[in-house]
């Protein structure tokens, strides 16, 4: 195997490793909130600072424009621009956090997310193009980069801000000057580390050449096949079409005369059997398919449990665990589990189906969330196991959803359709702090966890409606000796 595909996929992995930095927000939330309370606004609460991450996820709804920009100026240039914006946003937070929570929301929540949007889809699409026969595996490998980020970034953050392992006060906040004074500088460190990794990944990144030898061979075969079919169809369609003539219109609006193809090209049986035709669905056509809306609802019911666990795992753990280093270690170990899970989920998805994989992850997430309320009775070990188990379900959106889009709608408009698909789920993020955070402060953690688990369960019920097979997938031209006709077929369910 040539080294170029592997080097390119490694570059895609590093890009994801860098843009996964905001996903460590749960680890720095106690430090960030404590700094704002001590230096900026004395009544700042965790409820208010979570708006930073909610803004980040909401801006993710602009993913469609990131994919569209890539189709206009190219994937590489889009990711270069995104990398600059991403790193600039992190570094700029060094200044914004010293002024106000609102400024921090703009830099860390909005600007960083805009860079994230520009870099999110393109590495996965490029990796899939290099290895089209292992879509799930390479998607899992690339996406595992952002899952691996907490393994080293959590340790960097905790070592830099709280090297002495000071414990939070009874109200859940830090008041030690050593911790407070280190918080602004932390964002300079994070921006520098992420920028260096992004630069290395972009240098390794390489797209598949548009005209490889294999593509040229397939193109020539397809041209010879369709040339005769289109000519014969045009002749028949220009005159009166008899009742026996069986013509159909494909997803690409090409008229294919099946009976005529059978009569004209019976001698080309071997050629037909070797050629595959992949049907692609445009974003407009995707909006007319029920699979699009089912996947959208699954995303909506998946994104809140993801954010809940990612944001509050450390804050919730502080209510019964008095060890900041252990809580940071829990996030790091959970990041490793998340990394392994992304690759594993990709492999499982290649072996079974995207629907069964989604059901498996949602079922596991629902059970773990409903039982998370008993972890205080099991102590540190049980808490780490439960958090790691929940992190293992995180690949649902970054791995399963893009693979499902490729499977159902084809590869041509993956970035655009994925962006539109995630728009509603990301835009709905603002509903969660307005409603569910109030439940937390009024009724407590128990009710909040149960509500989150219920949302995951609703997503599980909706996912059952997904089809086992895709409506549109690669199909082969096959010559049937019994019926003596060449036909194109779409998969029905």
Secondary structure, DSSP 8 states (H G I E B T S, - for coil): --HHHHHHHHHHHHHHHHHTGGGGHHHHHHHHHHHIIIII-TT--HHHHHHHHHHHHHHGGGHHHHHHHHHHH-HHHHHHHHHHHHHHHHHHHHHHTTT-HHHHIIIIIIIHHHHHHHHHHHHHHHHHHHTGGGHHHHHHHHHHHHHHHHHHHHHHHHHHH-TT-----TTS----HHHHHHHHHHHHHHHHHHHHHHHHHHHH-----SS-HHHHHHHHHHHHHHHHHHHHHHHHHHS---TT--EEE-TT--EEEHHHHHHHSGGGHHHHHH-EE-----HHHHTTSHHHHHHHHHHHHHHHHHHHHHHHHHHHHTTT---HHHHHHHHHHHHHHHHHHHHHHHHHHHHS-HHHHHHHHHHHHHHHHHHGGGHHHHHHHHHHHHHHHHHTTTHIIIIIIHHHHHHHH-STTHHHHHHHHHHHHHHTHHHHHHHHHHHHHHH-HHHHHHHHHHHHHHHHHHHTTS-SS-SS--EE-EEETTTTEEE------
